[in-house]
Amino acid sequence: MLDANRSGTATASPRAAMEQAVRAAVPAPPLPRSGFAARCTRVALSPYARLSLLLALLAGAASCVLAFEPQRLLTHGWPPQLGGATAAVVFAVAYGLCTVAFVPRPLLNLGAGALFGSQLGLATALSGTVLGAGVAFGLGRVLGRDALRPLLRGRWLKAADGQLSRHGFRSMLAARLFPGVPFWAANYCAAVSRMGWLPFLLATALGSIPNTAAYAVAGARASAPTSPAFLIAMASIAVPALAGTVVAWRKRHHLRDR
């Protein structure tokens, strides 16, 4: 409060003067710092920094595959200390990681059939397929989507993005059934699109069964290339590949006109 003195000027009361002194003695809270650390955080979380991290991870994974050569399993067999369910689980995890590192799935499917037989090889390869697809989809969605979506300016890219975004399950099921689309390309294209997790994983699991089963049977019967099972498996591989080529050739004009 202010009290008027005899000369007409206003003076502060003792209580107000004390409150003002206390406020002056208490230091003001520090302002948020926007210096070097904040700038580094913004740069590290930017879309292009995350895309660079994704590319570095994929390059490192591909380098590890080239160094360890997992294809030697087809010639040297599985390590003797691993067997049964443990070997199947380890192979499924390794299968998934190898698909992320661009190892061709046909090679891994043949290895699953040769190591575990037709039935267990199919289950192991299919589990690894879904695992690898999920890892690739998650990496592409978290690290690459924000940087790549602004680049979808080409006619074919826009058409593929629209197809996956509007008809995700049907489109991914077709991509898995017909072996013309590379496994890794379908994974990262779906990650960049607006396709959901559940349709992607479900379509991957269902659509990969025929082709994976054919390769697993072929790997299990590779020692008898004239057996009916081996010949049927090879026909099951060749016919979808030919059908996928014919469908892609007939649909090229439809995509080009969009």
Summary of the structure (lengths in Angstrom):
residues: 258
radius of gyration: 30.4
end to end distance: 76.5
largest distance: 121.4
contacts: 755
relative contact order: 0.09
helix: 76%
strand: 2%
